[in-house]
Amino acid sequence: MRRLFLSACLVLLTAPAAFAEDCDRSDDSQSMMNICADADFQAADAKLNAAYKNIVSRNDQASNKLLQTAQRAWIAFRDAECAYSTADSEGGSIHPMEVSQCLTKLSTERTKQLTSDANCKLSDPSCAGSDAGDDQ
């Protein structure tokens, strides 16, 4: 009985992947453009997660707590911003693509920011939190 239950769970967990379509950029149907836009977002999100993990590995515990708070707030902002900026197309077939494109754009920008922060040197006046360049 236990094996049957575990087998059923395995089938249920893997079933969505079996039905997932791959992005085919030569297919210009709206449904395929939606799929491709989502694939682009998933790739951008993976890069964002890698950049986040990279900076976490370099930070101390106190900095990581602040980064975690900032990242959670940023994710809430990103999601709200994309909901707002795509509200006009809500209910239309293009809406999922527009949301995915917005999420991709903002996630890519955040990845660049986190990558820059990870490579930042304290003496660099362009670094966040540095007041080395202030004239006050």
C-alpha positions in Angstrom: 0.0 0.0 0.0 2.8 2.4 0.9 4.5 1.8 -2.5 1.3 2.5 -4.3 0.9 5.8 -2.4 4.5 6.8 -3.1 4.1 5.9 -6.8 0.9 7.9 -7.0 2.7 10.9 -5.4 5.6 10.6 -7.8 3.2 10.6 -10.8 1.3 13.6 -9.5 4.5 15.6 -8.9 5.9 14.9 -12.3 2.7 15.2 -14.3 2.9 19.1 -14.7 6.4 18.8 -16.2 5.1 16.3 -18.8 2.5 18.8 -20.0 4.8 21.9 -20.0 5.5 23.2 -23.5 8.9 24.3 -24.6 9.3 27.7 -26.1 9.3 27.7 -29.9 10.2 31.2 -31.0 9.2 30.4 -34.6 5.6 30.0 -33.5 4.1 33.5 -33.3 0.8 32.5 -31.7 -0.1 34.4 -28.6 -0.1 31.3 -26.5 3.5 30.4 -27.6 4.6 34.0 -27.1 3.2 33.7 -23.5 5.1 30.5 -23.0 8.4 32.0 -24.3 8.0 35.1 -22.2 7.5 32.9 -19.1 10.6 30.9 -20.1 12.5 34.2 -20.3 11.3 35.2 -16.9 12.2 31.8 -15.4 15.8 32.2 -16.8 16.0 35.8 -15.4 14.7 34.6 -12.1 17.3 31.8 -11.9 20.1 34.4 -12.6 18.6 36.7 -9.9 18.7 33.8 -7.4 22.3 33.0 -8.3 23.3 36.7 -7.8 21.5 36.8 -4.5 23.2 33.6 -3.3 26.5 35.0 -4.4 26.2 38.1 -2.4 24.8 36.2 0.6 28.0 34.0 0.5 30.1 37.2 0.8 28.1 39.0 3.5 28.2 38.7 7.2 25.1 37.6 9.1 23.9 41.2 9.9 24.2 42.3 6.3 22.4 39.2 5.1 19.5 39.9 7.4 19.2 43.4 5.9 19.6 42.0 2.4 16.8 39.5 3.0 14.5 42.3 4.2 15.4 44.4 1.2 15.0 41.5 -1.2 11.6 40.6 0.1 10.5 44.2 -0.1 11.9 44.4 -3.7 10.0 41.2 -4.7 6.7 42.8 -3.4 7.5 46.0 -5.3 8.3 44.1 -8.5 5.1 42.1 -8.4 3.0 45.1 -7.5 4.7 47.2 -10.2 4.1 44.6 -12.9 0.5 44.2 -11.8 0.0 48.0 -12.1 1.9 48.5 -15.3 0.0 45.6 -17.1 -3.5 46.3 -15.7 -4.8 47.6 -19.0 -4.4 44.2 -20.6 -5.8 42.2 -17.8 -8.2 39.6 -19.1 -6.7 39.7 -22.6 -4.6 36.9 -24.1 -1.5 39.2 -24.2 -1.6 39.8 -20.4 0.5 36.9 -19.4 3.2 37.9 -21.8 3.2 41.5 -20.6 3.5 40.4 -17.0 6.3 38.0 -17.8 8.2 40.7 -19.8 7.8 43.2 -16.9 9.0 40.6 -14.4 12.0 39.7 -16.6 12.9 43.4 -17.1 12.8 44.2 -13.4 14.5 41.0 -12.4 17.3 41.6 -14.8 17.8 45.1 -13.4 17.9 43.7 -9.9 20.4 41.0 -10.9 22.7 43.8 -12.2 22.3 45.7 -9.0 23.1 42.7 -6.8 26.1 41.7 -9.0 27.4 45.2 -8.8 27.0 45.2 -5.0 28.8 41.9 -4.7 31.8 43.3 -6.7 31.8 46.6 -4.8 34.8 47.7 -2.9 34.3 49.9 0.2 36.6 52.6 -1.1 34.6 52.9 -4.3 32.4 56.1 -4.1 29.8 54.5 -6.4 29.1 51.7 -3.9 25.8 51.6 -2.0 26.3 52.9 1.5 29.6 54.6 0.8 29.9 58.2 1.6 33.4 58.5 0.2 32.2 60.7 -2.6 30.0 63.1 -0.5 31.1 66.7 -0.4 29.0 67.6 2.7 
